[in-house]
Amino acid sequence: MPDWVEGKIKPCPQNEADATYSAAITKEDGGIDWHQPAVAIWRRVRAFHPWPGCYTRWQGKLLKVIEAEPLCQQEDTVAGEVTALPGAGLGVGSGDGVLRLLAVQMEGKRVMTAEEFLRGQRGLIGAVLPD
């Protein structure tokens, strides 16, 4: 900006032939595709926070992923399969690696850490979350 203010940069019009349009983001764009790499899902979680947010479903209800981080593990994972991680962590298999869930929000509930959520969800470990 300082160079532009001082007149060192001269503006030039955009070439309209090279311009592209992007579709508006909708709530449905926040749905998680567990077949994508963990890094790609992690980027979507960050990009779509706070709106539209990233989500999956658990027991017929919306489960928002508020915060996560990718774990690049070499072991084979099943896309969408929930696994226990060392230290009471919660991970979900993806197309490439595991996405560690750090904070989640079940539909109608408060935001909580993944560890808190896991304590109240019997049968979550080993379940496969839908795309």
N, C-alpha and C positions, 0 to 999 in steps of 0.2 A: 504494500500500500504506500509506503513512503516514496518509492520510486514513481508511482503513478501520480501522487500529489505533486511531486517536484517536476513532473513533465518528462521524466526520463523514459517512460513507457508510453507508447502511442497506441490507443485502442484501435482495433480493426473489427469490422463487422464479421459475424459468424457466417460461414458458408452454409446456407440453408439446405443445400443438396446433401450435406454430411450430417445434418441434424437428425436425431432420432427421438422417438417418443416412448415413454414408459407407461405402462398401465398403472392405474391407481391401485394402491395396496388395499386389500380387503381383509376382513377377519379370517376368512378361509385360508389366506396365505400363511397364517401362523401355525397351521397343522404340521406336525413333525413327521417326516418320512424317515423312519429308522434305517432304511437301506442306504441313505446318504452317509458319507464319511462323518465321523465324530467331529472333526474340525469344521465341516460345513454346517452341521447342526448347531455347534457352539457359536459360530458367527451369526446365524439366524437368531439365536436366543438373544444375543447382544444387540443386534440391529433392530429387532422387533420389540424391544422393551422401551417404554411401557405399552405401546400400542402397535400392532394388534396383539402382541405377546405370542409366545410359542406354547403349544399345548398338544397333549395326547389325551387318551381316555383310559380311565381305570374304574372298573366296576360300574360302567355305564355313565360315569360322571366325567366332566372336564377336569384335567389335571394340568395346570399351567407350570411350565418350567421357568422359574424366575432367574435362577443363576446356575451355571454349569461350567464344566471345564473338560476338554478332551484329554483322554489318556491313550497314548499311542502304545498299545500292547500288541505283541506279536501273536498271542494266542487266538484261536478261532473263536469268533463270537457269533451268536445268532441275533439277527437284527430285531430289536425290540425286546429281547430277553433281559429281565431285571436280574442283576447279580449283586451279591454282597461284596463289598470291598473291605480291605483291611482297615481297622479302626472305625468300625460301624458305618462305613460309607455305603453309598448306594450308586450303582452303575447300571447303565443300559447299553446293551450291545448295539452296534451300528454296522453299516456296510464296511467300515474300516476302523477298528478300534472300539473303545468304550467311552461313553459320555458319562462323566461323574456328575451326578445331580447334587447341587449344593443347597438350593432353596427351591421349594415348590409351593403351590397353592391349589388345594382341592376346591372344586366348585362350592361356593357358599361358605368357605372357611378362611381363616387367616393365613398369611404367608408364614411358612415354618421351614426350619432346616430339614434337609433330607433325613437326617437321623431321627428327628422328632416324628416326621411323617411315617418312617419305617416302623417305629415302635407301635403305632396304632393300626398297622395294616397287615393282618395275618394273610399269608398266602401270596404276598407280593414278590418275594424272592422266588425266582424260577418262572414267574408269569411272563407272558409275552404281550407287550403293549401293541395296540394296533397302529397302523400308519395313518 
